[in-house]
Amino acid sequence: MAEGGNRRGSKKTVLVGLSGGVDSSVAALLLLEQGYTVIGATMSVYDGPAGCSGGNACYDRGEAEDIAAAASLAESLGIRHLVFDCAEAYKDIVLDYFRKSYLAGKTPNPCVRCNHMLKFGLLPDLARRSGLAFDYFATGHYARVEFSRDKSCFLLRRGLDRRKDQSYFLYRLNQEQLRAALFPLGDMTKGEVRALAAQYGLPMHDKPDSQDFYSGGHTELLGMAERPGNIVDAAGTVLGRHAGYWRFTPGQRRGLGLAAAAPLYVLRVNPERNEVVVGERAQSLSLGCRVGEIHLHLPLSSVGADLWARLRSSQPPLPVTVRPEASGRQWEVDFSQAQSGVAPGQSLVLYQEDLVVGGGIIQ
């Protein structure tokens, strides 16, 4: 089996997605040291108001600074660098999906969609259409990929650094994408990456990590005028008012503006009634959920019953039992422990030890 960061082949060419951050920069550096011919490629996705950087995110008004950093890094490494305009596709695939999901009362995960359809989809496709020829596509994600001769397929595994592991965001990559993927940082810790960047004098060695796909509040992207409505308890009793149901997500505790004897959590939102339903923590707990839009790397029948799941990228995996429905298009997932804030629209990703089995969208 060959690890994704170690498919050493002399004179092989790798297209590296450069963001201007430390992770993708070190990924490019490592690939050069391994003897690859490296080309840098950056997506330009921001088409909003110009201005100073609002933060350190993928969709950010400071994008020009990140592109300049990527170009400077490429020049210092002596590699070619290209920028591809993906703003229109980003709007259609990520921003419109984000908006429609929130307005339907769901909590979307735009990074999962972006990775599958843009970073590992459109970006290398545009590069090839521009005339570039390359063997692999690499990013600075903390994940690992390997080929299993036993299973005759490429497998996605968690990154060695469990705190930075990003396999959750990559679970929808298909076999074609995994076949071409290199993750040079998969066997490294974040500390090692920053130390290596500092050792080589890379100016982004201490640049803060991206925290989200957008540096502002998500309501800024929805473009919705305030629409006052009621905050109610599970029995329908009005407890307060809000400025729009799309400002809330299941499990949310802060920002409710309510005084109560015990902390209150968002249980669900009702778009039709412009209503936010809240309750105490015990009412916010779920013992399971239904999952649709399934994407599997391996058949469930081939991995046994010892499965773990993450309902959020930052959550440690928890044991689960998965019961596929007869159609195979949905799962009923039972949790080993009740979970708070199980939000429709989020991804549930299944693991067996460090192997990504697959996942889907919480219905």
Secondary structure, 3 states (H helix, E strand, C coil): CCCHHHCCCCCCEEEEECCCCHHHHHHHHHHHHCCCEEEEEEEECCCCCCCCCCCCCCECCCHHHHHHHHHHHHHHHCCEEEEEECHHHHHHHHHHHHHHHHHCCCCCCHHHHHHHHHHHHHHHHHHHHCCCCCCEEECCCCEEEEEECCCCEEEEEECCCCCCCCHHHHCCCCHHHHHHEECCCCCCCHHHHHHHHHHCCCHHHHCCCCCCCECCCCHHHHCCCCCCEEEECCCCCEEEEECCHHHCCCCCCCCCCCCCCCCCEEEEEECCCCEEEEECHHHHEEEEEEEEEEEECCCHHHCCCCEEEECCCCCCCEEEEEEECCCCCCEEEEEEEEEECCCCCCEEEEEECCEEEEEEEEC
